């Protein structure tokens, strides 16, 4: 028997498995925690309730990387209608950077697979969008990057008018954006009473953060426990990452890859420190500081 050839096959299989485990560790996946599950339960209520004259709307706001889009994506995953269904209770779109609402109307129509002409007047596109939402029996319209239409004054005014009209369809709106979106909603006499605003901020060393980190670790394809929720390790992780959720998650996932590659099969403090140093050095702020 060619033992050398057999060894090569075994090493190849092991390498293939390692690649799959690393890909799984690095993949973007929703990790439940108390606050996110509360927000999703609120959306579930919005989906299940019969349309009312004053539909409930939500704005999740905070800086980039705080987990807003992750929650919206999970909402769509949980409440999307079966492919064979003609109804779409939840429809999701991203708002492009634009000076008027035309691109938004077109994106909603495309999401609903409703026939239209992009050369139609803006008011015609709006009427078609409203009709499409009613035909699909849409209960919740999910809008990500709401702040993109609030950059130009003309776009902001038109966006506010459109949102006021849409909640009177009636239609619940779940949106996400930066602090500027929160300021604009608060400045509108009607919208500030329709939208319930939920902040997404930096994490602190708390039980909810500990629970999240423990859950994330339990989903990593490592053969040994890392005990990342241990108080000393958690303090180091949160402090070095500045409490930024996306950075914390990235560090943990990248550390899992490092643990697989080096054969340790757990994230010890040495691996964590090494990965944190590298990830933080790659951030724009760090690069800018060195310039």
NORFENVEN-V534549 format. One record per helix or strand of 3 or more residues. SS is the DSSP state (alpha for helix, beta for strand). FROM is the first residue (numbers start at 1). TO is the last residue. If there is no record, write none. Layout:
ss->SS from->FROM to->TO
ss->SS from->FROM to->TO
This chain:
ss->alpha from->3 to->26
ss->alpha from->34 to->48
ss->beta from->57 to->61
ss->alpha from->68 to->79
ss->beta from->90 to->94
ss->alpha from->102 to->111
ss->alpha from->122 to->135
ss->beta from->140 to->144
ss->alpha from->146 to->150
ss->alpha from->153 to->166
ss->beta from->172 to->177
ss->alpha from->179 to->187
ss->alpha from->191 to->194
ss->beta from->195 to->199
ss->alpha from->207 to->218
ss->alpha from->231 to->240
ss->alpha from->245 to->261
ss->alpha from->269 to->282
ss->alpha from->284 to->290
